[in-house]
C-alpha cells in the first residue's frame, strides 16, 4: 500500500494535547495536535509515520472486511436438545449464559472473541464430564482430561492416559464428539493406530469411518480463530 492510498488525515487541535498523536480507525485517520503546533511539525510527524500508517490502515481494513462476516444468532451444542439463541448487546461481562431460557448474551465490544470465550468455558465444564461418561460406557479408563484449542488436532492421549480434547468439539453433533472420545480412550489400550487399535474403536463406534470423514471435511466458523 502506498501513502497516497490513505484517506485524508483529520487533524484535531486540542488544548490539553501535549504531543502529536495518530489514531488509525477502520473508517478514518485522526491526528491530535497541541494548539500551538505548527503545520511543518505536523507534516514532519506524518512523514516519519508513513510506514506505520500504511501498515496499520491495511490491518484495519482487513479487520473491517473480516468483521463483515455474519455472526451466528443461535448455536447447537453437542449435549443440548434445542439451539441456544444468541443476543449481542452492550454489557460489562463478556458473556452471560441463561440456561433456563436457552439464551447466550454476548458483549458487543468484541463479539467474536467473547463468543469463543463462551464456547471454551462451556467445553471446559462439559467435555470432561462427557468423556467420563463414555469411559464408563466403554470400560476404558483415563487419567486427567484437559480442554485446549489446538489448530490441527481434535484430541490426544499421553502415555499416562491423560486425554486432551479440543474445545471446538462442543459445536459438533454428539455422535462426532463421542467418536473423538472413543478414539482417545482406545489409545489408553493401544498407543498406536494398529489393527488392534481400530478394532477397539469399532467395538464402541461401528460408524467411526463416517464420523472421521465428517471431522476431516468440516471447518470451524471464522470467529473461532479470532
ChimeraX commands (.cxc) that place a marker at each C-alpha (Angstrom):
marker #1 position 0.00,0.00,0.00 radius 0.5
marker #1 position 1.22,3.49,-0.88 radius 0.5
marker #1 position 0.92,6.57,1.29 radius 0.5
marker #1 position -1.25,8.13,-1.43 radius 0.5
marker #1 position -3.85,5.38,-0.90 radius 0.5
marker #1 position -4.57,6.52,2.65 radius 0.5
marker #1 position -7.63,8.65,3.39 radius 0.5
marker #1 position -7.22,12.30,4.25 radius 0.5
marker #1 position -5.93,12.68,7.80 radius 0.5
marker #1 position -8.34,14.53,10.07 radius 0.5
marker #1 position -6.38,16.97,12.22 radius 0.5
marker #1 position -7.84,17.88,15.61 radius 0.5
marker #1 position -6.17,20.53,17.79 radius 0.5
marker #1 position -6.79,20.06,21.48 radius 0.5
marker #1 position -5.91,22.41,24.32 radius 0.5
marker #1 position -4.94,19.52,26.59 radius 0.5
marker #1 position -2.76,17.80,24.00 radius 0.5
marker #1 position 0.94,17.92,24.86 radius 0.5
marker #1 position 2.22,15.92,21.89 radius 0.5
marker #1 position 1.24,14.74,18.44 radius 0.5
marker #1 position -0.79,11.53,18.39 radius 0.5
marker #1 position -2.06,9.47,15.45 radius 0.5
marker #1 position -5.08,7.19,15.73 radius 0.5
marker #1 position -5.99,4.82,12.91 radius 0.5
marker #1 position -9.63,3.73,12.90 radius 0.5
marker #1 position -11.42,1.47,10.39 radius 0.5
marker #1 position -13.00,4.43,8.60 radius 0.5
marker #1 position -10.62,7.34,9.24 radius 0.5
marker #1 position -7.22,8.51,10.48 radius 0.5
marker #1 position -7.14,11.18,13.20 radius 0.5
marker #1 position -4.18,13.27,14.29 radius 0.5
marker #1 position -4.46,15.07,17.62 radius 0.5
marker #1 position -2.11,18.05,17.94 radius 0.5
marker #1 position -1.36,20.70,20.55 radius 0.5
marker #1 position -2.97,24.06,19.78 radius 0.5
marker #1 position 0.31,25.85,19.05 radius 0.5
marker #1 position 1.88,23.05,16.98 radius 0.5
marker #1 position 2.97,24.33,13.55 radius 0.5
marker #1 position 1.87,22.85,10.23 radius 0.5
marker #1 position 5.50,21.97,9.45 radius 0.5
marker #1 position 5.80,20.00,12.70 radius 0.5
marker #1 position 2.62,18.13,11.87 radius 0.5
marker #1 position 3.81,17.35,8.34 radius 0.5
marker #1 position 7.21,16.12,9.56 radius 0.5
marker #1 position 5.49,13.88,12.13 radius 0.5
marker #1 position 3.18,12.41,9.47 radius 0.5
marker #1 position 6.08,11.88,7.05 radius 0.5
marker #1 position 8.03,9.98,9.71 radius 0.5
marker #1 position 4.98,7.81,10.43 radius 0.5
marker #1 position 4.25,6.84,6.82 radius 0.5
marker #1 position 5.23,3.17,7.08 radius 0.5
marker #1 position 3.33,2.66,10.34 radius 0.5
marker #1 position 0.28,4.44,8.93 radius 0.5
marker #1 position 0.20,2.28,5.81 radius 0.5
marker #1 position 0.63,-0.97,7.71 radius 0.5
marker #1 position -1.90,-0.08,10.41 radius 0.5
marker #1 position -4.50,1.18,7.93 radius 0.5
marker #1 position -4.18,-2.03,5.91 radius 0.5
marker #1 position -4.68,-4.13,9.04 radius 0.5
marker #1 position -7.76,-2.12,9.98 radius 0.5
marker #1 position -9.24,-2.63,6.51 radius 0.5
marker #1 position -8.62,-6.37,6.72 radius 0.5
marker #1 position -10.24,-6.43,10.15 radius 0.5
marker #1 position -13.21,-4.43,8.85 radius 0.5
marker #1 position -13.67,-6.89,5.99 radius 0.5
marker #1 position -13.28,-9.82,8.39 radius 0.5
marker #1 position -15.92,-8.42,10.75 radius 0.5
marker #1 position -18.41,-8.15,7.91 radius 0.5
marker #1 position -18.86,-11.90,8.15 radius 0.5
marker #1 position -22.09,-12.81,9.83 radius 0.5
marker #1 position -22.07,-13.79,13.48 radius 0.5
marker #1 position -24.46,-16.62,14.40 radius 0.5
marker #1 position -27.79,-15.89,16.05 radius 0.5
marker #1 position -28.01,-19.40,17.50 radius 0.5
marker #1 position -25.75,-22.29,18.47 radius 0.5
marker #1 position -26.42,-26.00,18.54 radius 0.5
marker #1 position -24.20,-27.61,21.18 radius 0.5
marker #1 position -23.39,-31.30,21.40 radius 0.5
marker #1 position -25.32,-32.02,24.60 radius 0.5
marker #1 position -28.29,-29.65,24.26 radius 0.5
marker #1 position -31.53,-30.69,22.56 radius 0.5
marker #1 position -32.50,-27.31,21.19 radius 0.5
marker #1 position -30.36,-24.48,19.79 radius 0.5
marker #1 position -29.27,-21.69,22.09 radius 0.5
marker #1 position -30.32,-18.23,20.96 radius 0.5
marker #1 position -27.57,-15.59,20.87 radius 0.5
marker #1 position -28.05,-11.90,21.53 radius 0.5
marker #1 position -25.29,-9.31,21.12 radius 0.5
marker #1 position -25.66,-6.27,23.33 radius 0.5
marker #1 position -23.75,-3.65,25.35 radius 0.5
marker #1 position -22.79,-5.25,28.68 radius 0.5
marker #1 position -19.82,-5.48,31.02 radius 0.5
marker #1 position -19.47,-9.30,31.27 radius 0.5
marker #1 position -18.03,-10.83,28.11 radius 0.5
marker #1 position -20.89,-13.34,28.10 radius 0.5
marker #1 position -23.90,-14.40,30.19 radius 0.5
marker #1 position -25.34,-17.90,29.84 radius 0.5
marker #1 position -29.03,-18.14,30.67 radius 0.5
marker #1 position -29.51,-21.91,30.51 radius 0.5
marker #1 position -33.15,-21.79,31.63 radius 0.5
marker #1 position -34.13,-19.66,28.66 radius 0.5
marker #1 position -31.62,-21.24,26.25 radius 0.5
marker #1 position -30.01,-17.85,25.73 radius 0.5
marker #1 position -26.46,-16.54,25.46 radius 0.5
marker #1 position -25.86,-12.82,25.91 radius 0.5
marker #1 position -22.61,-11.69,24.29 radius 0.5
marker #1 position -20.92,-8.32,24.80 radius 0.5
marker #1 position -20.85,-6.39,21.52 radius 0.5
marker #1 position -17.41,-4.92,22.33 radius 0.5
marker #1 position -15.53,-7.89,20.88 radius 0.5
marker #1 position -18.29,-10.34,19.97 radius 0.5
marker #1 position -16.16,-12.87,18.08 radius 0.5
marker #1 position -13.68,-13.25,20.92 radius 0.5
marker #1 position -16.36,-13.35,23.59 radius 0.5
marker #1 position -18.41,-15.91,21.68 radius 0.5
marker #1 position -15.36,-18.14,21.52 radius 0.5
marker #1 position -14.71,-17.49,25.22 radius 0.5
marker #1 position -18.19,-18.82,26.00 radius 0.5
marker #1 position -17.57,-21.96,23.93 radius 0.5
marker #1 position -14.23,-22.60,25.65 radius 0.5
marker #1 position -15.78,-22.13,29.09 radius 0.5
marker #1 position -18.68,-24.41,28.18 radius 0.5
marker #1 position -16.29,-27.05,26.84 radius 0.5
marker #1 position -14.10,-26.98,29.95 radius 0.5
marker #1 position -17.12,-27.76,32.08 radius 0.5
marker #1 position -18.99,-30.28,29.92 radius 0.5
marker #1 position -16.41,-32.21,27.89 radius 0.5
marker #1 position -14.60,-33.80,30.89 radius 0.5
marker #1 position -17.99,-34.92,32.21 radius 0.5
marker #1 position -18.90,-36.42,28.87 radius 0.5
marker #1 position -15.52,-38.13,28.48 radius 0.5
marker #1 position -16.04,-39.76,31.90 radius 0.5
marker #1 position -19.45,-40.94,30.72 radius 0.5
marker #1 position -18.00,-42.52,27.56 radius 0.5
marker #1 position -15.21,-44.00,29.65 radius 0.5
marker #1 position -17.76,-45.73,31.88 radius 0.5
marker #1 position -19.68,-46.99,28.83 radius 0.5
marker #1 position -16.60,-48.45,27.14 radius 0.5
marker #1 position -14.71,-49.62,30.21 radius 0.5
marker #1 position -11.64,-47.68,29.01 radius 0.5
marker #1 position -10.17,-45.64,31.84 radius 0.5
marker #1 position -8.16,-42.43,31.54 radius 0.5
marker #1 position -6.11,-40.19,33.82 radius 0.5
marker #1 position -6.77,-36.47,33.57 radius 0.5
marker #1 position -8.76,-34.53,30.98 radius 0.5
marker #1 position -7.71,-31.12,29.66 radius 0.5
marker #1 position -9.52,-28.87,27.20 radius 0.5
marker #1 position -7.50,-26.82,24.73 radius 0.5
marker #1 position -7.83,-25.25,21.28 radius 0.5
marker #1 position -5.11,-26.72,19.05 radius 0.5
marker #1 position -5.37,-25.85,15.36 radius 0.5
marker #1 position -4.69,-29.30,13.93 radius 0.5
marker #1 position -5.87,-31.89,16.49 radius 0.5
marker #1 position -9.24,-32.86,17.90 radius 0.5
marker #1 position -7.70,-34.81,20.74 radius 0.5
marker #1 position -4.64,-36.58,22.09 radius 0.5
marker #1 position -3.67,-39.15,24.69 radius 0.5
marker #1 position -0.41,-39.38,26.61 radius 0.5
marker #1 position 1.44,-42.45,27.82 radius 0.5
marker #1 position -0.01,-41.71,31.27 radius 0.5
marker #1 position -3.51,-41.93,29.74 radius 0.5
marker #1 position -4.15,-38.21,30.15 radius 0.5
marker #1 position -6.52,-37.03,27.42 radius 0.5
marker #1 position -6.75,-33.64,25.72 radius 0.5
marker #1 position -9.93,-32.69,23.87 radius 0.5
marker #1 position -10.39,-29.75,21.52 radius 0.5
marker #1 position -12.96,-27.31,22.95 radius 0.5
marker #1 position -14.47,-26.92,19.48 radius 0.5
marker #1 position -15.97,-30.40,19.77 radius 0.5
marker #1 position -18.97,-28.97,21.61 radius 0.5
marker #1 position -20.03,-27.41,18.28 radius 0.5
marker #1 position -20.41,-30.83,16.63 radius 0.5
marker #1 position -23.24,-33.37,16.93 radius 0.5
marker #1 position -22.78,-35.66,19.92 radius 0.5
marker #1 position -22.01,-38.66,17.69 radius 0.5
marker #1 position -18.92,-36.84,16.41 radius 0.5
marker #1 position -17.82,-35.73,19.88 radius 0.5
marker #1 position -18.31,-39.28,21.11 radius 0.5
marker #1 position -16.14,-40.67,18.30 radius 0.5
marker #1 position -13.21,-38.45,19.35 radius 0.5
marker #1 position -13.67,-39.56,22.96 radius 0.5
marker #1 position -13.72,-43.21,21.89 radius 0.5
marker #1 position -10.66,-42.67,19.69 radius 0.5
marker #1 position -8.59,-41.19,22.50 radius 0.5
marker #1 position -9.83,-43.71,25.06 radius 0.5
marker #1 position -8.82,-46.53,22.71 radius 0.5
marker #1 position -5.28,-45.15,22.86 radius 0.5
marker #1 position -5.20,-45.99,26.55 radius 0.5
marker #1 position -5.23,-49.62,25.46 radius 0.5
marker #1 position -3.30,-49.39,22.17 radius 0.5
marker #1 position -0.87,-46.48,21.94 radius 0.5
marker #1 position -0.74,-46.55,18.14 radius 0.5
marker #1 position -3.04,-46.84,15.10 radius 0.5
marker #1 position -2.65,-50.58,14.61 radius 0.5
marker #1 position -5.36,-53.01,13.57 radius 0.5
marker #1 position -5.97,-53.78,17.25 radius 0.5
marker #1 position -6.49,-50.08,17.91 radius 0.5
marker #1 position -9.08,-49.69,15.14 radius 0.5
marker #1 position -10.77,-52.90,16.26 radius 0.5
marker #1 position -11.14,-51.35,19.71 radius 0.5
marker #1 position -12.60,-48.18,18.18 radius 0.5
marker #1 position -15.00,-50.22,16.05 radius 0.5
marker #1 position -16.16,-52.11,19.13 radius 0.5
marker #1 position -17.50,-48.86,20.58 radius 0.5
marker #1 position -18.34,-46.92,17.40 radius 0.5
marker #1 position -19.22,-49.01,14.34 radius 0.5
marker #1 position -19.76,-45.87,12.27 radius 0.5
marker #1 position -16.41,-44.34,13.16 radius 0.5
marker #1 position -15.33,-44.03,9.50 radius 0.5
marker #1 position -18.22,-41.74,8.62 radius 0.5
marker #1 position -17.68,-39.75,11.81 radius 0.5
marker #1 position -13.99,-39.45,10.97 radius 0.5
marker #1 position -14.85,-38.20,7.47 radius 0.5
marker #1 position -17.17,-35.52,8.86 radius 0.5
marker #1 position -14.39,-34.23,11.10 radius 0.5
marker #1 position -11.92,-34.10,8.23 radius 0.5
marker #1 position -14.28,-32.25,5.89 radius 0.5
marker #1 position -15.80,-29.84,8.39 radius 0.5
marker #1 position -14.41,-26.37,9.04 radius 0.5
marker #1 position -14.75,-24.28,12.17 radius 0.5
marker #1 position -16.54,-20.89,12.00 radius 0.5
marker #1 position -14.38,-17.86,11.28 radius 0.5
marker #1 position -14.81,-16.41,14.78 radius 0.5
marker #1 position -13.18,-19.50,16.31 radius 0.5
marker #1 position -9.83,-18.23,15.01 radius 0.5
marker #1 position -10.13,-14.70,16.44 radius 0.5
marker link #1:1,2 radius 0.2
marker link #1:2,3 radius 0.2
marker link #1:3,4 radius 0.2
marker link #1:4,5 radius 0.2
marker link #1:5,6 radius 0.2
marker link #1:6,7 radius 0.2
marker link #1:7,8 radius 0.2
marker link #1:8,9 radius 0.2
marker link #1:9,10 radius 0.2
marker link #1:10,11 radius 0.2
marker link #1:11,12 radius 0.2
marker link #1:12,13 radius 0.2
marker link #1:13,14 radius 0.2
marker link #1:14,15 radius 0.2
marker link #1:15,16 radius 0.2
marker link #1:16,17 radius 0.2
marker link #1:17,18 radius 0.2
marker link #1:18,19 radius 0.2
marker link #1:19,20 radius 0.2
marker link #1:20,21 radius 0.2
marker link #1:21,22 radius 0.2
marker link #1:22,23 radius 0.2
marker link #1:23,24 radius 0.2
marker link #1:24,25 radius 0.2
marker link #1:25,26 radius 0.2
marker link #1:26,27 radius 0.2
marker link #1:27,28 radius 0.2
marker link #1:28,29 radius 0.2
marker link #1:29,30 radius 0.2
marker link #1:30,31 radius 0.2
marker link #1:31,32 radius 0.2
marker link #1:32,33 radius 0.2
marker link #1:33,34 radius 0.2
marker link #1:34,35 radius 0.2
marker link #1:35,36 radius 0.2
marker link #1:36,37 radius 0.2
marker link #1:37,38 radius 0.2
marker link #1:38,39 radius 0.2
marker link #1:39,40 radius 0.2
marker link #1:40,41 radius 0.2
marker link #1:41,42 radius 0.2
marker link #1:42,43 radius 0.2
marker link #1:43,44 radius 0.2
marker link #1:44,45 radius 0.2
marker link #1:45,46 radius 0.2
marker link #1:46,47 radius 0.2
marker link #1:47,48 radius 0.2
marker link #1:48,49 radius 0.2
marker link #1:49,50 radius 0.2
marker link #1:50,51 radius 0.2
marker link #1:51,52 radius 0.2
marker link #1:52,53 radius 0.2
marker link #1:53,54 radius 0.2
marker link #1:54,55 radius 0.2
marker link #1:55,56 radius 0.2
marker link #1:56,57 radius 0.2
marker link #1:57,58 radius 0.2
marker link #1:58,59 radius 0.2
marker link #1:59,60 radius 0.2
marker link #1:60,61 radius 0.2
marker link #1:61,62 radius 0.2
marker link #1:62,63 radius 0.2
marker link #1:63,64 radius 0.2
marker link #1:64,65 radius 0.2
marker link #1:65,66 radius 0.2
marker link #1:66,67 radius 0.2
marker link #1:67,68 radius 0.2
marker link #1:68,69 radius 0.2
marker link #1:69,70 radius 0.2
marker link #1:70,71 radius 0.2
marker link #1:71,72 radius 0.2
marker link #1:72,73 radius 0.2
marker link #1:73,74 radius 0.2
marker link #1:74,75 radius 0.2
marker link #1:75,76 radius 0.2
marker link #1:76,77 radius 0.2
marker link #1:77,78 radius 0.2
marker link #1:78,79 radius 0.2
marker link #1:79,80 radius 0.2
marker link #1:80,81 radius 0.2
marker link #1:81,82 radius 0.2
marker link #1:82,83 radius 0.2
marker link #1:83,84 radius 0.2
marker link #1:84,85 radius 0.2
marker link #1:85,86 radius 0.2
marker link #1:86,87 radius 0.2
marker link #1:87,88 radius 0.2
marker link #1:88,89 radius 0.2
marker link #1:89,90 radius 0.2
marker link #1:90,91 radius 0.2
marker link #1:91,92 radius 0.2
marker link #1:92,93 radius 0.2
marker link #1:93,94 radius 0.2
marker link #1:94,95 radius 0.2
marker link #1:95,96 radius 0.2
marker link #1:96,97 radius 0.2
marker link #1:97,98 radius 0.2
marker link #1:98,99 radius 0.2
marker link #1:99,100 radius 0.2
marker link #1:100,101 radius 0.2
marker link #1:101,102 radius 0.2
marker link #1:102,103 radius 0.2
marker link #1:103,104 radius 0.2
marker link #1:104,105 radius 0.2
marker link #1:105,106 radius 0.2
marker link #1:106,107 radius 0.2
marker link #1:107,108 radius 0.2
marker link #1:108,109 radius 0.2
marker link #1:109,110 radius 0.2
marker link #1:110,111 radius 0.2
marker link #1:111,112 radius 0.2
marker link #1:112,113 radius 0.2
marker link #1:113,114 radius 0.2
marker link #1:114,115 radius 0.2
marker link #1:115,116 radius 0.2
marker link #1:116,117 radius 0.2
marker link #1:117,118 radius 0.2
marker link #1:118,119 radius 0.2
marker link #1:119,120 radius 0.2
marker link #1:120,121 radius 0.2
marker link #1:121,122 radius 0.2
marker link #1:122,123 radius 0.2
marker link #1:123,124 radius 0.2
marker link #1:124,125 radius 0.2
marker link #1:125,126 radius 0.2
marker link #1:126,127 radius 0.2
marker link #1:127,128 radius 0.2
marker link #1:128,129 radius 0.2
marker link #1:129,130 radius 0.2
marker link #1:130,131 radius 0.2
marker link #1:131,132 radius 0.2
marker link #1:132,133 radius 0.2
marker link #1:133,134 radius 0.2
marker link #1:134,135 radius 0.2
marker link #1:135,136 radius 0.2
marker link #1:136,137 radius 0.2
marker link #1:137,138 radius 0.2
marker link #1:138,139 radius 0.2
marker link #1:139,140 radius 0.2
marker link #1:140,141 radius 0.2
marker link #1:141,142 radius 0.2
marker link #1:142,143 radius 0.2
marker link #1:143,144 radius 0.2
marker link #1:144,145 radius 0.2
marker link #1:145,146 radius 0.2
marker link #1:146,147 radius 0.2
marker link #1:147,148 radius 0.2
marker link #1:148,149 radius 0.2
marker link #1:149,150 radius 0.2
marker link #1:150,151 radius 0.2
marker link #1:151,152 radius 0.2
marker link #1:152,153 radius 0.2
marker link #1:153,154 radius 0.2
marker link #1:154,155 radius 0.2
marker link #1:155,156 radius 0.2
marker link #1:156,157 radius 0.2
marker link #1:157,158 radius 0.2
marker link #1:158,159 radius 0.2
marker link #1:159,160 radius 0.2
marker link #1:160,161 radius 0.2
marker link #1:161,162 radius 0.2
marker link #1:162,163 radius 0.2
marker link #1:163,164 radius 0.2
marker link #1:164,165 radius 0.2
marker link #1:165,166 radius 0.2
marker link #1:166,167 radius 0.2
marker link #1:167,168 radius 0.2
marker link #1:168,169 radius 0.2
marker link #1:169,170 radius 0.2
marker link #1:170,171 radius 0.2
marker link #1:171,172 radius 0.2
marker link #1:172,173 radius 0.2
marker link #1:173,174 radius 0.2
marker link #1:174,175 radius 0.2
marker link #1:175,176 radius 0.2
marker link #1:176,177 radius 0.2
marker link #1:177,178 radius 0.2
marker link #1:178,179 radius 0.2
marker link #1:179,180 radius 0.2
marker link #1:180,181 radius 0.2
marker link #1:181,182 radius 0.2
marker link #1:182,183 radius 0.2
marker link #1:183,184 radius 0.2
marker link #1:184,185 radius 0.2
marker link #1:185,186 radius 0.2
marker link #1:186,187 radius 0.2
marker link #1:187,188 radius 0.2
marker link #1:188,189 radius 0.2
marker link #1:189,190 radius 0.2
marker link #1:190,191 radius 0.2
marker link #1:191,192 radius 0.2
marker link #1:192,193 radius 0.2
marker link #1:193,194 radius 0.2
marker link #1:194,195 radius 0.2
marker link #1:195,196 radius 0.2
marker link #1:196,197 radius 0.2
marker link #1:197,198 radius 0.2
marker link #1:198,199 radius 0.2
marker link #1:199,200 radius 0.2
marker link #1:200,201 radius 0.2
marker link #1:201,202 radius 0.2
marker link #1:202,203 radius 0.2
marker link #1:203,204 radius 0.2
marker link #1:204,205 radius 0.2
marker link #1:205,206 radius 0.2
marker link #1:206,207 radius 0.2
marker link #1:207,208 radius 0.2
marker link #1:208,209 radius 0.2
marker link #1:209,210 radius 0.2
marker link #1:210,211 radius 0.2
marker link #1:211,212 radius 0.2
marker link #1:212,213 radius 0.2
marker link #1:213,214 radius 0.2
marker link #1:214,215 radius 0.2
marker link #1:215,216 radius 0.2
marker link #1:216,217 radius 0.2
marker link #1:217,218 radius 0.2
marker link #1:218,219 radius 0.2
marker link #1:219,220 radius 0.2
marker link #1:220,221 radius 0.2
marker link #1:221,222 radius 0.2
marker link #1:222,223 radius 0.2
marker link #1:223,224 radius 0.2
marker link #1:224,225 radius 0.2
marker link #1:225,226 radius 0.2
view
